[in-house]
Amino acid sequence: MLAQRTLELTVPTRGRGFYEITDRVAEAVAGAGFVQGLATVHLQHTSASLLIQENADPEVRRDLERFFARLCPDGDGIFEHTAEGDDDMPAHVRTALTAVNLSIPILRGALALGTWQGIYLWEHRRAPHRRQIALHLLGE
């Protein structure tokens, strides 16, 4: 029988960078007891994002950060929205170019992630934050 579960996660950040949340999402899926279904992960913020990325070599994440720093640098004079500092609008642009929602199938009771895939919260602001994530699990 099809059922659903919802829960919220809080992820504290120390500032800009990647924070792996794979285990926390996997624990929620395991706790729901679904054999098959879908996990929807939604970040409730506009200056951070979610992504599935390689979790074996940390250089991949450092390269992504370097690329986005070049693409959308803090303090760029093009931006008028600087209410919370020179990283404010660049953080919003980074979020617009990535995602705040992920959908991950549940197969055989687990997240259907590839061998080297991990789920990350990508903090785009330099200051620490407490980020809220809503999980919606649908399955049987």
PyMOL commands that place a pseudoatom at each C-alpha (Angstrom):
pseudoatom trace, name=CA, resn=MET, resi=1, chain=A, elem=C, hetatm=0, pos=[0.000, 0.000, 0.000]
pseudoatom trace, name=CA, resn=LEU, resi=2, chain=A, elem=C, hetatm=0, pos=[1.296, 3.437, -0.940]
pseudoatom trace, name=CA, resn=ALA, resi=3, chain=A, elem=C, hetatm=0, pos=[2.217, 5.603, 2.040]
pseudoatom trace, name=CA, resn=GLN, resi=4, chain=A, elem=C, hetatm=0, pos=[4.065, 8.840, 2.682]
pseudoatom trace, name=CA, resn=ARG, resi=5, chain=A, elem=C, hetatm=0, pos=[6.244, 10.336, 5.384]
pseudoatom trace, name=CA, resn=THR, resi=6, chain=A, elem=C, hetatm=0, pos=[7.509, 13.858, 5.896]
pseudoatom trace, name=CA, resn=LEU, resi=7, chain=A, elem=C, hetatm=0, pos=[10.232, 15.157, 8.148]
pseudoatom trace, name=CA, resn=GLU, resi=8, chain=A, elem=C, hetatm=0, pos=[12.543, 18.097, 8.493]
pseudoatom trace, name=CA, resn=LEU, resi=9, chain=A, elem=C, hetatm=0, pos=[16.298, 18.214, 8.823]
pseudoatom trace, name=CA, resn=THR, resi=10, chain=A, elem=C, hetatm=0, pos=[18.393, 21.085, 10.130]
pseudoatom trace, name=CA, resn=VAL, resi=11, chain=A, elem=C, hetatm=0, pos=[21.896, 21.385, 8.710]
pseudoatom trace, name=CA, resn=PRO, resi=12, chain=A, elem=C, hetatm=0, pos=[24.259, 23.801, 10.460]
pseudoatom trace, name=CA, resn=THR, resi=13, chain=A, elem=C, hetatm=0, pos=[26.950, 25.223, 8.192]
pseudoatom trace, name=CA, resn=ARG, resi=14, chain=A, elem=C, hetatm=0, pos=[30.246, 26.895, 8.996]
pseudoatom trace, name=CA, resn=GLY, resi=15, chain=A, elem=C, hetatm=0, pos=[30.001, 29.076, 5.901]
pseudoatom trace, name=CA, resn=ARG, resi=16, chain=A, elem=C, hetatm=0, pos=[30.592, 28.535, 2.214]
pseudoatom trace, name=CA, resn=GLY, resi=17, chain=A, elem=C, hetatm=0, pos=[31.217, 24.952, 1.243]
pseudoatom trace, name=CA, resn=PHE, resi=18, chain=A, elem=C, hetatm=0, pos=[29.738, 21.507, 0.767]
pseudoatom trace, name=CA, resn=TYR, resi=19, chain=A, elem=C, hetatm=0, pos=[28.025, 19.567, 3.545]
pseudoatom trace, name=CA, resn=GLU, resi=20, chain=A, elem=C, hetatm=0, pos=[27.247, 15.931, 2.811]
pseudoatom trace, name=CA, resn=ILE, resi=21, chain=A, elem=C, hetatm=0, pos=[23.779, 14.878, 3.969]
pseudoatom trace, name=CA, resn=THR, resi=22, chain=A, elem=C, hetatm=0, pos=[23.577, 11.471, 2.259]
pseudoatom trace, name=CA, resn=ASP, resi=23, chain=A, elem=C, hetatm=0, pos=[23.560, 9.486, 5.506]
pseudoatom trace, name=CA, resn=ARG, resi=24, chain=A, elem=C, hetatm=0, pos=[20.833, 11.607, 7.058]
pseudoatom trace, name=CA, resn=VAL, resi=25, chain=A, elem=C, hetatm=0, pos=[18.544, 11.212, 4.035]
pseudoatom trace, name=CA, resn=ALA, resi=26, chain=A, elem=C, hetatm=0, pos=[19.355, 7.471, 3.824]
pseudoatom trace, name=CA, resn=GLU, resi=27, chain=A, elem=C, hetatm=0, pos=[18.467, 7.071, 7.532]
pseudoatom trace, name=CA, resn=ALA, resi=28, chain=A, elem=C, hetatm=0, pos=[15.093, 8.722, 6.920]
pseudoatom trace, name=CA, resn=VAL, resi=29, chain=A, elem=C, hetatm=0, pos=[14.418, 6.361, 4.014]
pseudoatom trace, name=CA, resn=ALA, resi=30, chain=A, elem=C, hetatm=0, pos=[15.411, 3.337, 6.081]
pseudoatom trace, name=CA, resn=GLY, resi=31, chain=A, elem=C, hetatm=0, pos=[13.204, 4.529, 8.940]
pseudoatom trace, name=CA, resn=ALA, resi=32, chain=A, elem=C, hetatm=0, pos=[10.199, 4.805, 6.627]
pseudoatom trace, name=CA, resn=GLY, resi=33, chain=A, elem=C, hetatm=0, pos=[10.584, 1.137, 5.706]
pseudoatom trace, name=CA, resn=PHE, resi=34, chain=A, elem=C, hetatm=0, pos=[9.760, 1.626, 2.030]
pseudoatom trace, name=CA, resn=VAL, resi=35, chain=A, elem=C, hetatm=0, pos=[10.988, -0.996, -0.430]
pseudoatom trace, name=CA, resn=GLN, resi=36, chain=A, elem=C, hetatm=0, pos=[10.342, 1.243, -3.419]
pseudoatom trace, name=CA, resn=GLY, resi=37, chain=A, elem=C, hetatm=0, pos=[9.277, 4.823, -3.884]
pseudoatom trace, name=CA, resn=LEU, resi=38, chain=A, elem=C, hetatm=0, pos=[10.597, 8.352, -4.216]
pseudoatom trace, name=CA, resn=ALA, resi=39, chain=A, elem=C, hetatm=0, pos=[12.461, 10.700, -1.882]
pseudoatom trace, name=CA, resn=THR, resi=40, chain=A, elem=C, hetatm=0, pos=[11.996, 14.412, -2.506]
pseudoatom trace, name=CA, resn=VAL, resi=41, chain=A, elem=C, hetatm=0, pos=[14.546, 16.640, -0.771]
pseudoatom trace, name=CA, resn=HIS, resi=42, chain=A, elem=C, hetatm=0, pos=[13.692, 20.363, -0.626]
pseudoatom trace, name=CA, resn=LEU, resi=43, chain=A, elem=C, hetatm=0, pos=[15.961, 23.103, 0.732]
pseudoatom trace, name=CA, resn=GLN, resi=44, chain=A, elem=C, hetatm=0, pos=[13.941, 25.999, 2.161]
pseudoatom trace, name=CA, resn=HIS, resi=45, chain=A, elem=C, hetatm=0, pos=[16.430, 28.754, 1.310]
pseudoatom trace, name=CA, resn=THR, resi=46, chain=A, elem=C, hetatm=0, pos=[17.468, 30.969, -1.615]
pseudoatom trace, name=CA, resn=SER, resi=47, chain=A, elem=C, hetatm=0, pos=[21.186, 31.345, -0.901]
pseudoatom trace, name=CA, resn=ALA, resi=48, chain=A, elem=C, hetatm=0, pos=[22.207, 27.691, -0.692]
pseudoatom trace, name=CA, resn=SER, resi=49, chain=A, elem=C, hetatm=0, pos=[21.466, 24.690, -2.887]
pseudoatom trace, name=CA, resn=LEU, resi=50, chain=A, elem=C, hetatm=0, pos=[21.293, 20.922, -3.099]
pseudoatom trace, name=CA, resn=LEU, resi=51, chain=A, elem=C, hetatm=0, pos=[23.163, 18.698, -5.487]
pseudoatom trace, name=CA, resn=ILE, resi=52, chain=A, elem=C, hetatm=0, pos=[24.165, 15.138, -6.114]
pseudoatom trace, name=CA, resn=GLN, resi=53, chain=A, elem=C, hetatm=0, pos=[27.894, 15.034, -6.734]
pseudoatom trace, name=CA, resn=GLU, resi=54, chain=A, elem=C, hetatm=0, pos=[30.920, 12.781, -6.528]
pseudoatom trace, name=CA, resn=ASN, resi=55, chain=A, elem=C, hetatm=0, pos=[31.707, 11.886, -2.934]
pseudoatom trace, name=CA, resn=ALA, resi=56, chain=A, elem=C, hetatm=0, pos=[35.060, 10.127, -3.497]
pseudoatom trace, name=CA, resn=ASP, resi=57, chain=A, elem=C, hetatm=0, pos=[37.441, 12.913, -4.491]
pseudoatom trace, name=CA, resn=PRO, resi=58, chain=A, elem=C, hetatm=0, pos=[37.012, 16.207, -2.588]
pseudoatom trace, name=CA, resn=GLU, resi=59, chain=A, elem=C, hetatm=0, pos=[38.889, 17.992, -5.374]
pseudoatom trace, name=CA, resn=VAL, resi=60, chain=A, elem=C, hetatm=0, pos=[35.685, 17.791, -7.456]
pseudoatom trace, name=CA, resn=ARG, resi=61, chain=A, elem=C, hetatm=0, pos=[33.875, 19.969, -4.921]
pseudoatom trace, name=CA, resn=ARG, resi=62, chain=A, elem=C, hetatm=0, pos=[36.817, 22.377, -4.649]
pseudoatom trace, name=CA, resn=ASP, resi=63, chain=A, elem=C, hetatm=0, pos=[36.860, 22.679, -8.449]
pseudoatom trace, name=CA, resn=LEU, resi=64, chain=A, elem=C, hetatm=0, pos=[33.139, 23.455, -8.464]
pseudoatom trace, name=CA, resn=GLU, resi=65, chain=A, elem=C, hetatm=0, pos=[33.681, 26.165, -5.870]
pseudoatom trace, name=CA, resn=ARG, resi=66, chain=A, elem=C, hetatm=0, pos=[36.538, 27.675, -7.897]
pseudoatom trace, name=CA, resn=PHE, resi=67, chain=A, elem=C, hetatm=0, pos=[34.416, 27.624, -11.065]
pseudoatom trace, name=CA, resn=PHE, resi=68, chain=A, elem=C, hetatm=0, pos=[31.479, 29.381, -9.369]
pseudoatom trace, name=CA, resn=ALA, resi=69, chain=A, elem=C, hetatm=0, pos=[33.845, 31.916, -7.758]
pseudoatom trace, name=CA, resn=ARG, resi=70, chain=A, elem=C, hetatm=0, pos=[35.016, 32.835, -11.258]
pseudoatom trace, name=CA, resn=LEU, resi=71, chain=A, elem=C, hetatm=0, pos=[31.517, 32.756, -12.746]
pseudoatom trace, name=CA, resn=CYS, resi=72, chain=A, elem=C, hetatm=0, pos=[29.865, 34.805, -10.018]
pseudoatom trace, name=CA, resn=PRO, resi=73, chain=A, elem=C, hetatm=0, pos=[32.419, 36.530, -7.777]
pseudoatom trace, name=CA, resn=ASP, resi=74, chain=A, elem=C, hetatm=0, pos=[31.539, 38.160, -4.479]
pseudoatom trace, name=CA, resn=GLY, resi=75, chain=A, elem=C, hetatm=0, pos=[31.428, 41.936, -4.692]
pseudoatom trace, name=CA, resn=ASP, resi=76, chain=A, elem=C, hetatm=0, pos=[30.808, 42.074, -8.461]
pseudoatom trace, name=CA, resn=GLY, resi=77, chain=A, elem=C, hetatm=0, pos=[29.727, 45.649, -9.275]
pseudoatom trace, name=CA, resn=ILE, resi=78, chain=A, elem=C, hetatm=0, pos=[26.912, 44.412, -11.513]
pseudoatom trace, name=CA, resn=PHE, resi=79, chain=A, elem=C, hetatm=0, pos=[24.774, 43.597, -8.456]
pseudoatom trace, name=CA, resn=GLU, resi=80, chain=A, elem=C, hetatm=0, pos=[22.567, 46.105, -6.664]
pseudoatom trace, name=CA, resn=HIS, resi=81, chain=A, elem=C, hetatm=0, pos=[21.190, 43.663, -4.068]
pseudoatom trace, name=CA, resn=THR, resi=82, chain=A, elem=C, hetatm=0, pos=[23.824, 43.742, -1.326]
pseudoatom trace, name=CA, resn=ALA, resi=83, chain=A, elem=C, hetatm=0, pos=[21.553, 44.022, 1.728]
pseudoatom trace, name=CA, resn=GLU, resi=84, chain=A, elem=C, hetatm=0, pos=[23.448, 41.292, 3.605]
pseudoatom trace, name=CA, resn=GLY, resi=85, chain=A, elem=C, hetatm=0, pos=[26.928, 41.854, 2.192]
pseudoatom trace, name=CA, resn=ASP, resi=86, chain=A, elem=C, hetatm=0, pos=[28.888, 41.446, -1.013]
pseudoatom trace, name=CA, resn=ASP, resi=87, chain=A, elem=C, hetatm=0, pos=[28.218, 37.676, -1.093]
pseudoatom trace, name=CA, resn=ASP, resi=88, chain=A, elem=C, hetatm=0, pos=[24.423, 38.179, -0.930]
pseudoatom trace, name=CA, resn=MET, resi=89, chain=A, elem=C, hetatm=0, pos=[23.465, 38.390, -4.619]
pseudoatom trace, name=CA, resn=PRO, resi=90, chain=A, elem=C, hetatm=0, pos=[26.197, 35.988, -5.795]
pseudoatom trace, name=CA, resn=ALA, resi=91, chain=A, elem=C, hetatm=0, pos=[24.679, 33.420, -3.405]
pseudoatom trace, name=CA, resn=HIS, resi=92, chain=A, elem=C, hetatm=0, pos=[21.263, 33.900, -5.019]
pseudoatom trace, name=CA, resn=VAL, resi=93, chain=A, elem=C, hetatm=0, pos=[22.743, 33.513, -8.510]
pseudoatom trace, name=CA, resn=ARG, resi=94, chain=A, elem=C, hetatm=0, pos=[24.542, 30.315, -7.470]
pseudoatom trace, name=CA, resn=THR, resi=95, chain=A, elem=C, hetatm=0, pos=[21.246, 28.946, -6.169]
pseudoatom trace, name=CA, resn=ALA, resi=96, chain=A, elem=C, hetatm=0, pos=[19.425, 29.915, -9.364]
pseudoatom trace, name=CA, resn=LEU, resi=97, chain=A, elem=C, hetatm=0, pos=[22.042, 28.034, -11.416]
pseudoatom trace, name=CA, resn=THR, resi=98, chain=A, elem=C, hetatm=0, pos=[21.841, 24.892, -9.294]
pseudoatom trace, name=CA, resn=ALA, resi=99, chain=A, elem=C, hetatm=0, pos=[18.780, 23.474, -7.454]
pseudoatom trace, name=CA, resn=VAL, resi=100, chain=A, elem=C, hetatm=0, pos=[16.864, 23.497, -4.199]
pseudoatom trace, name=CA, resn=ASN, resi=101, chain=A, elem=C, hetatm=0, pos=[14.944, 20.271, -4.977]
pseudoatom trace, name=CA, resn=LEU, resi=102, chain=A, elem=C, hetatm=0, pos=[16.154, 16.735, -5.608]
pseudoatom trace, name=CA, resn=SER, resi=103, chain=A, elem=C, hetatm=0, pos=[14.110, 13.651, -6.459]
pseudoatom trace, name=CA, resn=ILE, resi=104, chain=A, elem=C, hetatm=0, pos=[15.800, 10.334, -5.756]
pseudoatom trace, name=CA, resn=PRO, resi=105, chain=A, elem=C, hetatm=0, pos=[14.196, 6.941, -6.413]
pseudoatom trace, name=CA, resn=ILE, resi=106, chain=A, elem=C, hetatm=0, pos=[14.011, 4.414, -3.597]
pseudoatom trace, name=CA, resn=LEU, resi=107, chain=A, elem=C, hetatm=0, pos=[14.884, 0.925, -4.840]
pseudoatom trace, name=CA, resn=ARG, resi=108, chain=A, elem=C, hetatm=0, pos=[15.147, -2.215, -2.704]
pseudoatom trace, name=CA, resn=GLY, resi=109, chain=A, elem=C, hetatm=0, pos=[14.763, -0.117, 0.455]
pseudoatom trace, name=CA, resn=ALA, resi=110, chain=A, elem=C, hetatm=0, pos=[17.595, 2.333, -0.263]
pseudoatom trace, name=CA, resn=LEU, resi=111, chain=A, elem=C, hetatm=0, pos=[18.330, 5.538, -2.160]
pseudoatom trace, name=CA, resn=ALA, resi=112, chain=A, elem=C, hetatm=0, pos=[19.141, 4.704, -5.798]
pseudoatom trace, name=CA, resn=LEU, resi=113, chain=A, elem=C, hetatm=0, pos=[22.435, 6.585, -5.822]
pseudoatom trace, name=CA, resn=GLY, resi=114, chain=A, elem=C, hetatm=0, pos=[25.407, 5.562, -7.934]
pseudoatom trace, name=CA, resn=THR, resi=115, chain=A, elem=C, hetatm=0, pos=[28.640, 4.256, -6.468]
pseudoatom trace, name=CA, resn=TRP, resi=116, chain=A, elem=C, hetatm=0, pos=[30.322, 7.669, -6.219]
pseudoatom trace, name=CA, resn=GLN, resi=117, chain=A, elem=C, hetatm=0, pos=[27.244, 9.843, -5.655]
pseudoatom trace, name=CA, resn=GLY, resi=118, chain=A, elem=C, hetatm=0, pos=[26.527, 11.782, -2.495]
pseudoatom trace, name=CA, resn=ILE, resi=119, chain=A, elem=C, hetatm=0, pos=[23.831, 14.310, -1.579]
pseudoatom trace, name=CA, resn=TYR, resi=120, chain=A, elem=C, hetatm=0, pos=[25.197, 17.716, -0.609]
pseudoatom trace, name=CA, resn=LEU, resi=121, chain=A, elem=C, hetatm=0, pos=[23.927, 20.954, 0.777]
pseudoatom trace, name=CA, resn=TRP, resi=122, chain=A, elem=C, hetatm=0, pos=[26.052, 23.647, -0.867]
pseudoatom trace, name=CA, resn=GLU, resi=123, chain=A, elem=C, hetatm=0, pos=[26.245, 26.727, 1.338]
pseudoatom trace, name=CA, resn=HIS, resi=124, chain=A, elem=C, hetatm=0, pos=[26.801, 29.815, -0.831]
pseudoatom trace, name=CA, resn=ARG, resi=125, chain=A, elem=C, hetatm=0, pos=[27.151, 32.382, 1.953]
pseudoatom trace, name=CA, resn=ARG, resi=126, chain=A, elem=C, hetatm=0, pos=[30.426, 32.991, 3.797]
pseudoatom trace, name=CA, resn=ALA, resi=127, chain=A, elem=C, hetatm=0, pos=[28.775, 33.224, 7.232]
pseudoatom trace, name=CA, resn=PRO, resi=128, chain=A, elem=C, hetatm=0, pos=[27.483, 30.197, 9.166]
pseudoatom trace, name=CA, resn=HIS, resi=129, chain=A, elem=C, hetatm=0, pos=[23.778, 29.384, 8.799]
pseudoatom trace, name=CA, resn=ARG, resi=130, chain=A, elem=C, hetatm=0, pos=[21.233, 26.831, 9.986]
pseudoatom trace, name=CA, resn=ARG, resi=131, chain=A, elem=C, hetatm=0, pos=[19.597, 25.447, 6.849]
pseudoatom trace, name=CA, resn=GLN, resi=132, chain=A, elem=C, hetatm=0, pos=[16.218, 23.719, 6.842]
pseudoatom trace, name=CA, resn=ILE, resi=133, chain=A, elem=C, hetatm=0, pos=[15.445, 20.777, 4.574]
pseudoatom trace, name=CA, resn=ALA, resi=134, chain=A, elem=C, hetatm=0, pos=[11.994, 19.236, 4.095]
pseudoatom trace, name=CA, resn=LEU, resi=135, chain=A, elem=C, hetatm=0, pos=[11.920, 15.552, 3.134]
pseudoatom trace, name=CA, resn=HIS, resi=136, chain=A, elem=C, hetatm=0, pos=[8.897, 13.942, 1.509]
pseudoatom trace, name=CA, resn=LEU, resi=137, chain=A, elem=C, hetatm=0, pos=[9.046, 10.176, 1.168]
pseudoatom trace, name=CA, resn=LEU, resi=138, chain=A, elem=C, hetatm=0, pos=[6.490, 8.326, -0.919]
pseudoatom trace, name=CA, resn=GLY, resi=139, chain=A, elem=C, hetatm=0, pos=[6.562, 4.582, -1.228]
pseudoatom trace, name=CA, resn=GLU, resi=140, chain=A, elem=C, hetatm=0, pos=[5.449, 1.122, -0.343]
for i in range(1, 140): cmd.bond("trace and resi %d" % i, "trace and resi %d" % (i + 1))
show_as sticks, trace
zoom trace
